[in-house]
Amino acid sequence: MTDPVPATIAHPAPYVTRQAIAFGSALLSVEATQPLPVPDRAYAGVVAMTVGVEQAAGRGLLVTAIAAGQVAVGFADGSEATLPLATCLTILPFAVRAIVAQRTTAVASYASLI
């Protein structure tokens, strides 16, 4: 049996895996002139968050921690999670509506990425 959709898959660099992506009936090759399509977009803005205050959830959470500890986040759906934070800049792909003050011990500034 022959391949119904013959495709030449160019290999742009030795560290890029050889792959092809099917969208509907079209088969696209991944190469230097046609990179992997990404459905997401870059963050367009940032809104400062105040610990203990709810706000509209963004697409990501930007954390600048100056002292390690825990951060408790309230998600857009109402669920919560407590996460460890190191002293560093962290970008988390979470839709966070609040930083929960009662369980947050890290010294940090928080911002919602939109």
VODRENVEX-517432 format. One record per atom (N, C-alpha, C): atom name; x, y, z; residue in three letters. Coordinates in pm, whole numbers, always signed. Layout:
R	site	X	Y	Z	code
R	CA	X	Y	Z	ALA
...
***
This chain:
R	site	X	Y	Z	code
R	N	+84	-117	+0	MET
R	CA	+0	+0	+0	MET
R	C	+89	+123	+0	MET
R	N	+53	+222	-80	THR
R	CA	+131	+345	-84	THR
R	C	+71	+448	+10	THR
R	N	+154	+539	+52	ASP
R	CA	+110	+647	+141	ASP
R	C	+13	+737	+64	ASP
R	N	-110	+759	+113	PRO
R	CA	-207	+840	+39	PRO
R	C	-168	+987	+31	PRO
R	N	-90	+1034	+125	VAL
R	CA	-46	+1174	+123	VAL
R	C	+105	+1175	+132	VAL
R	N	+173	+1167	+20	PRO
R	CA	+319	+1169	+28	PRO
R	C	+366	+1308	+73	PRO
R	N	+457	+1311	+166	ALA
R	CA	+508	+1438	+215	ALA
R	C	+657	+1427	+241	ALA
R	N	+727	+1529	+206	THR
R	CA	+868	+1537	+239	THR
R	C	+878	+1623	+364	THR
R	N	+934	+1567	+465	ILE
R	CA	+947	+1641	+590	ILE
R	C	+1091	+1688	+602	ILE
R	N	+1108	+1819	+589	ALA
R	CA	+1242	+1877	+600	ALA
R	C	+1283	+1881	+746	ALA
R	N	+1409	+1870	+770	HIS
R	CA	+1464	+1869	+905	HIS
R	C	+1551	+1992	+922	HIS
R	N	+1499	+2098	+989	PRO
R	CA	+1573	+2225	+994	PRO
R	C	+1699	+2223	+1079	PRO
R	N	+1704	+2143	+1183	ALA
R	CA	+1822	+2141	+1269	ALA
R	C	+1832	+2005	+1337	ALA
R	N	+1950	+1963	+1377	PRO
R	CA	+1967	+1831	+1436	PRO
R	C	+1893	+1815	+1570	PRO
R	N	+1863	+1924	+1639	TYR
R	CA	+1795	+1913	+1768	TYR
R	C	+1643	+1920	+1756	TYR
R	N	+1591	+1939	+1637	VAL
R	CA	+1447	+1942	+1616	VAL
R	C	+1404	+1804	+1568	VAL
R	N	+1301	+1750	+1632	THR
R	CA	+1256	+1617	+1594	THR
R	C	+1186	+1620	+1459	THR
R	N	+1194	+1510	+1388	ARG
R	CA	+1125	+1498	+1259	ARG
R	C	+979	+1469	+1288	ARG
R	N	+892	+1557	+1236	GLN
R	CA	+750	+1537	+1261	GLN
R	C	+666	+1608	+1156	GLN
R	N	+543	+1568	+1148	ALA
R	CA	+446	+1632	+1059	ALA
R	C	+318	+1647	+1138	ALA
R	N	+240	+1745	+1104	ILE
R	CA	+117	+1772	+1176	ILE
R	C	+2	+1770	+1077	ILE
R	N	-105	+1700	+1111	ALA
R	CA	-222	+1693	+1024	ALA
R	C	-329	+1788	+1076	ALA
R	N	-374	+1879	+992	PHE
R	CA	-483	+1970	+1022	PHE
R	C	-592	+1943	+919	PHE
R	N	-700	+1878	+962	GLY
R	CA	-806	+1844	+867	GLY
R	C	-751	+1749	+763	GLY
R	N	-763	+1787	+638	SER
R	CA	-715	+1699	+532	SER
R	C	-576	+1739	+483	SER
R	N	-520	+1845	+540	ALA
R	CA	-388	+1891	+494	ALA
R	C	-279	+1836	+584	ALA
R	N	-168	+1800	+527	LEU
R	CA	-52	+1756	+601	LEU
R	C	+55	+1863	+584	LEU
R	N	+98	+1921	+695	LEU
R	CA	+197	+2028	+690	LEU
R	C	+331	+1975	+738	LEU
R	N	+435	+2009	+668	SER
R	CA	+568	+1971	+716	SER
R	C	+620	+2080	+809	SER
R	N	+700	+2040	+904	VAL
R	CA	+762	+2134	+997	VAL
R	C	+905	+2153	+952	VAL
R	N	+939	+2275	+917	GLU
R	CA	+1073	+2306	+869	GLU
R	C	+1107	+2450	+901	GLU
R	N	+1224	+2494	+867	ALA
R	CA	+1270	+2629	+901	ALA
R	C	+1179	+2737	+846	ALA
R	N	+1128	+2719	+725	THR
R	CA	+1041	+2821	+665	THR
R	C	+896	+2806	+706	THR
R	N	+863	+2696	+771	GLN
R	CA	+727	+2671	+818	GLN
R	C	+737	+2607	+956	GLN
R	N	+758	+2691	+1059	PRO
R	CA	+777	+2635	+1193	PRO
R	C	+648	+2577	+1248	PRO
R	N	+661	+2508	+1358	LEU
R	CA	+548	+2446	+1424	LEU
R	C	+442	+2551	+1456	LEU
R	N	+319	+2531	+1411	PRO
R	CA	+214	+2629	+1441	PRO
R	C	+177	+2625	+1589	PRO
R	N	+158	+2742	+1648	VAL
R	CA	+125	+2753	+1789	VAL
R	C	-8	+2826	+1801	VAL
R	N	-108	+2764	+1865	PRO
R	CA	-239	+2826	+1873	PRO
R	C	-248	+2936	+1978	PRO
R	N	-150	+2943	+2068	ASP
R	CA	-155	+3043	+2173	ASP
R	C	-91	+3172	+2128	ASP
R	N	-119	+3280	+2199	ARG
R	CA	-61	+3410	+2166	ARG
R	C	+20	+3460	+2285	ARG
R	N	+103	+3557	+2262	ALA
R	CA	+186	+3614	+2369	ALA
R	C	+98	+3690	+2468	ALA
R	N	+147	+3706	+2589	TYR
R	CA	+76	+3788	+2687	TYR
R	C	+74	+3932	+2637	TYR
R	N	-40	+3999	+2650	ALA
R	CA	-54	+4135	+2598	ALA
R	C	-45	+4241	+2706	ALA
R	N	-54	+4201	+2831	GLY
R	CA	-51	+4300	+2938	GLY
R	C	-32	+4235	+3073	GLY
R	N	-24	+4320	+3175	VAL
R	CA	-2	+4274	+3311	VAL
R	C	-84	+4363	+3405	VAL
R	N	-147	+4299	+3506	VAL
R	CA	-225	+4371	+3607	VAL
R	C	-175	+4326	+3744	VAL
R	N	-131	+4422	+3824	ALA
R	CA	-81	+4390	+3957	ALA
R	C	-190	+4325	+4041	ALA
R	N	-150	+4228	+4125	MET
R	CA	-244	+4162	+4215	MET
R	C	-208	+4198	+4359	MET
R	N	-310	+4218	+4440	THR
R	CA	-293	+4242	+4583	THR
R	C	-330	+4116	+4657	THR
R	N	-245	+4071	+4747	VAL
R	CA	-271	+3949	+4824	VAL
R	C	-401	+3966	+4902	VAL
R	N	-489	+3867	+4889	GLY
R	CA	-616	+3868	+4960	GLY
R	C	-731	+3935	+4888	GLY
R	N	-705	+3991	+4770	VAL
R	CA	-810	+4061	+4695	VAL
R	C	-839	+3985	+4567	VAL
R	N	-968	+3953	+4544	GLU
R	CA	-1006	+3883	+4421	GLU
R	C	-1016	+3980	+4304	GLU
R	N	-986	+3929	+4186	GLN
R	CA	-997	+4007	+4063	GLN
R	C	-1023	+3911	+3948	GLN
R	N	-1046	+3965	+3830	ALA
R	CA	-1068	+3880	+3712	ALA
R	C	-941	+3800	+3685	ALA
R	N	-959	+3671	+3656	ALA
R	CA	-844	+3585	+3628	ALA
R	C	-786	+3616	+3491	ALA
R	N	-654	+3616	+3483	GLY
R	CA	-585	+3635	+3356	GLY
R	C	-549	+3500	+3296	GLY
R	N	-452	+3501	+3205	ARG
R	CA	-407	+3378	+3139	ARG
R	C	-283	+3319	+3203	ARG
R	N	-219	+3396	+3291	GLY
R	CA	-97	+3350	+3355	GLY
R	C	-73	+3428	+3483	GLY
R	N	+22	+3379	+3563	LEU
R	CA	+57	+3445	+3688	LEU
R	C	+207	+3474	+3687	LEU
R	N	+241	+3599	+3709	LEU
R	CA	+380	+3643	+3717	LEU
R	C	+414	+3663	+3864	LEU
R	N	+519	+3595	+3911	VAL
R	CA	+559	+3604	+4052	VAL
R	C	+705	+3645	+4058	VAL
R	N	+732	+3748	+4137	THR
R	CA	+870	+3788	+4165	THR
R	C	+891	+3769	+4314	THR
R	N	+955	+3659	+4351	ALA
R	CA	+974	+3624	+4492	ALA
R	C	+1112	+3668	+4539	ALA
R	N	+1115	+3742	+4652	ILE
R	CA	+1243	+3784	+4710	ILE
R	C	+1278	+3700	+4833	ILE
R	N	+1182	+3621	+4881	ALA
R	CA	+1206	+3525	+4989	ALA
R	C	+1119	+3402	+4963	ALA
R	N	+1180	+3286	+4966	ALA
R	CA	+1109	+3162	+4936	ALA
R	C	+999	+3134	+5038	ALA
R	N	+902	+3055	+4997	GLY
R	CA	+792	+3017	+5086	GLY
R	C	+683	+2949	+5005	GLY
R	N	+562	+2960	+5054	GLN
R	CA	+446	+2902	+4987	GLN
R	C	+357	+3014	+4933	GLN
R	N	+288	+2985	+4823	VAL
R	CA	+186	+3077	+4773	VAL
R	C	+59	+2995	+4752	VAL
R	N	-51	+3046	+4804	ALA
R	CA	-181	+2981	+4786	ALA
R	C	-256	+3063	+4681	ALA
R	N	-298	+2994	+4576	VAL
R	CA	-367	+3063	+4466	VAL
R	C	-510	+3013	+4455	VAL
R	N	-600	+3107	+4425	GLY
R	CA	-738	+3075	+4398	GLY
R	C	-759	+3081	+4248	GLY
R	N	-803	+2971	+4189	PHE
R	CA	-820	+2963	+4044	PHE
R	C	-956	+3019	+4000	PHE
R	N	-970	+3041	+3872	ALA
R	CA	-1091	+3098	+3815	ALA
R	C	-1214	+3015	+3846	ALA
R	N	-1199	+2882	+3859	ASP
R	CA	-1315	+2796	+3885	ASP
R	C	-1350	+2785	+4034	ASP
R	N	-1276	+2855	+4120	GLY
R	CA	-1303	+2852	+4263	GLY
R	C	-1215	+2757	+4342	GLY
R	N	-1142	+2669	+4274	SER
R	CA	-1053	+2577	+4345	SER
R	C	-928	+2652	+4390	SER
R	N	-854	+2591	+4483	GLU
R	CA	-733	+2653	+4536	GLU
R	C	-620	+2550	+4542	GLU
R	N	-498	+2601	+4538	ALA
R	CA	-379	+2515	+4552	ALA
R	C	-271	+2595	+4622	ALA
R	N	-190	+2525	+4700	THR
R	CA	-76	+2587	+4766	THR
R	C	+50	+2531	+4701	THR
R	N	+136	+2621	+4655	LEU
R	CA	+254	+2583	+4577	LEU
R	C	+381	+2637	+4643	LEU
R	N	+493	+2564	+4631	PRO
R	CA	+619	+2615	+4683	PRO
R	C	+678	+2719	+4586	PRO
R	N	+740	+2821	+4641	LEU
R	CA	+806	+2923	+4558	LEU
R	C	+951	+2937	+4601	LEU
R	N	+1040	+2943	+4505	ALA
R	CA	+1181	+2973	+4530	ALA
R	C	+1201	+3122	+4508	ALA
R	N	+1315	+3171	+4549	THR
R	CA	+1349	+3311	+4526	THR
R	C	+1388	+3325	+4379	THR
R	N	+1296	+3377	+4300	CYS
R	CA	+1321	+3392	+4157	CYS
R	C	+1200	+3457	+4089	CYS
R	N	+1210	+3473	+3961	LEU
R	CA	+1099	+3517	+3877	LEU
R	C	+1032	+3391	+3823	LEU
R	N	+901	+3381	+3837	THR
R	CA	+827	+3263	+3793	THR
R	C	+706	+3306	+3712	THR
R	N	+683	+3240	+3600	ILE
R	CA	+562	+3261	+3521	ILE
R	C	+489	+3127	+3517	ILE
R	N	+367	+3127	+3571	LEU
R	CA	+286	+3006	+3576	LEU
R	C	+168	+3021	+3481	LEU
R	N	+136	+2919	+3403	PRO
R	CA	+25	+2927	+3307	PRO
R	C	-109	+2899	+3373	PRO
R	N	-140	+2974	+3480	PHE
R	CA	-260	+2951	+3558	PHE
R	C	-353	+3071	+3551	PHE
R	N	-484	+3046	+3543	ALA
R	CA	-585	+3151	+3549	ALA
R	C	-619	+3173	+3696	ALA
R	N	-550	+3267	+3760	VAL
R	CA	-561	+3291	+3904	VAL
R	C	-648	+3413	+3929	VAL
R	N	-745	+3398	+4019	ARG
R	CA	-832	+3509	+4055	ARG
R	C	-790	+3576	+4185	ARG
R	N	-708	+3505	+4269	ALA
R	CA	-666	+3562	+4396	ALA
R	C	-543	+3492	+4450	ALA
R	N	-466	+3567	+4528	ILE
R	CA	-359	+3510	+4610	ILE
R	C	-418	+3503	+4751	ILE
R	N	-431	+3382	+4804	VAL
R	CA	-496	+3360	+4933	VAL
R	C	-398	+3395	+5045	VAL
R	N	-431	+3499	+5122	ALA
R	CA	-340	+3551	+5223	ALA
R	C	-312	+3452	+5336	ALA
R	N	-412	+3374	+5379	GLN
R	CA	-397	+3287	+5496	GLN
R	C	-289	+3180	+5480	GLN
R	N	-264	+3133	+5360	ARG
R	CA	-167	+3025	+5341	ARG
R	C	-46	+3068	+5258	ARG
R	N	-29	+3196	+5235	THR
R	CA	+84	+3246	+5157	THR
R	C	+192	+3296	+5251	THR
R	N	+313	+3237	+5239	THR
R	CA	+425	+3275	+5326	THR
R	C	+541	+3338	+5247	THR
R	N	+543	+3321	+5116	ALA
R	CA	+652	+3376	+5034	ALA
R	C	+642	+3529	+5033	ALA
R	N	+757	+3594	+5035	VAL
R	CA	+760	+3739	+5018	VAL
R	C	+779	+3764	+4870	VAL
R	N	+674	+3815	+4805	ALA
R	CA	+675	+3826	+4660	ALA
R	C	+575	+3930	+4612	ALA
R	N	+592	+3972	+4487	SER
R	CA	+490	+4053	+4421	SER
R	C	+426	+3963	+4316	SER
R	N	+297	+3986	+4291	TYR
R	CA	+219	+3901	+4202	TYR
R	C	+149	+3988	+4098	TYR
R	N	+136	+3933	+3977	ALA
R	CA	+65	+4005	+3872	ALA
R	C	-5	+3904	+3782	ALA
R	N	-120	+3944	+3732	SER
R	CA	-196	+3861	+3639	SER
R	C	-154	+3897	+3497	SER
R	N	-116	+3798	+3420	LEU
R	CA	-78	+3820	+3280	LEU
R	C	-202	+3802	+3193	LEU
R	N	-228	+3899	+3107	ILE
R	CA	-348	+3893	+3023	ILE
R	C	-310	+3891	+2876	ILE
***
